[in-house]
Amino acid sequence: MRKLIVVLISCMFLMGVHAQKADMRVSELVNSSNWFVLEKEYPLLKDSIQYEFVGLMAEAMIAQHFNREKESIELFRTLINSHQQEIGSNAALNLAIMAIGNYEHCGMYALAAEKAFGVIEQIRSSGAPFDYTNLNEIYERNKALSKYDATIVLRHNRENVIIPFTMENTDTSLFDNHKPVSNRYYIPVTIHGTTYQFMFDTGSTTTYLSKRFADLVGVEYVGYGSQYGNLAYVDSLQLGDITFKNVITMVHDGIPTDSVCTIDAVLGMDILRQLDELQIDNKKNRIIIPAKQSRMPEYGRNLVCANKFFFVEAKDVKGALTVFLDSGAETGFTYNYFVKHQNELSQLRGVKEITTGGVNGFHSTMAIQVPSIKFVVCGHELGMENVYVPYMKGAGHNGNDVILGVDFFRQYDKVTLNFKEMFMAVE
């Protein structure tokens, strides 16, 4: 993706004095992956843009990151078919791969496999050096999935759907030797007439099942596996009065390395993002899927989806922060946060070894104790005391600054997540 963006900004420099300020500003925002500012500024800039492909790229990236994948597919196709000379072959290839990913996310598996195979053959015929590993995985996965229909959501009435949650998993009677993760949201999900508790996890891109649980409920294995587990098909899941049909899930049968792998069932964002909106009512311990969507707050859209992960807009005195939403974890800070605040944090004393990580595994790193950290999120100032920030990069480093976990969600009476208009609100 970075290669694509660099090509876009390079095109603008090559155009030199003919490039308008609007074109340069849009290119700058795309190049910096500043999706929140791009979404807010583009409507004001679009009529002043001189080069059509710049506007199309902005619209494609806004659609891509604000949960409008079908719209972004059409924009990618236009850029590839009509503007490849301007954006370059490398950028066109990256756009094609993104479009294939969107076909898969939308359940168009056969088409995703066909497109992936076509790109592979086209690159091979050109003789260009290329690592096919990722494309081959996409092709094989979607070829295996092509016999299944896309997931559909059936809402049986237009009333509010009320789903109770608990903060402790009480399904231990299923597997006596299993110790579930405590202090997480657990909600009832029905499969084949029997109701089980699933962890509600905004940090999991995929709905996960343990192998023993998958075998208990009788999933159908797809015939494709990866380092994360094996894909499986479930004909339906019921969440209150809402039914999800044709669900693809990941079955994990390896060594537990994260909360999504140490419990038996996790409801991930692949399912949750298909709901227009959900509200976490912490006062009454329930999740509400409203019949009527909430009004967007004054600050506008503040959620983006990047690589199937969801991030909320936040900022502090240093500027924008990359904040990952993960109700399946505790709130924490990363090495990336330390880099942005190194001048003031380096003066502090008090260090200890901490453990961080996720599905890919855990690792230990050294962290510095910070008396107080403040930043603004969802229109509120959030203050945290005596937190630890890693000052060593470590094996699990990623681009996040902050992980907002279950303790963040629980401090508010109500948390609203709207996936249609892409905003989060707290009260």
Secondary structure, DSSP 8 states (H G I E B T S, - for coil): -HHHHHHHHHHHHHHGGGS-HHHHHHHHHHHTT-HHHHHHHHHHHGGG---HHHHHHHHHHHHHHTT-HHHHHHHHHHHHHHSHHHH-HHHHHHHHHHHHHHHHHTT-HHHHHHHHHHHHHHHHHHT-----HHHHHHHHHHHHHTTS---EEEE--SS-EEEE-BSS--GGGT-TT----SSS-EEEEEETTEEEEEEE-TT-SS-EEEHHHHHHHT-EEEEEEETTEEEEEEEEEEETTEEEEEEEEEEE-S---SHHHHSSEEE-HHHHTTSSEEEEETTTTEEEE-SS-----TT---EEEETTEEEEEEEETTEEEEEEE-TTS--EE-HHHHHHTHHHHTT---EEEEEEEETTEEEEEEEEEEEEEEEEETTEEEEEEEEEEE-S--TT--S-SEEE-HHHHHTSSEEEEETTTTEEEE-
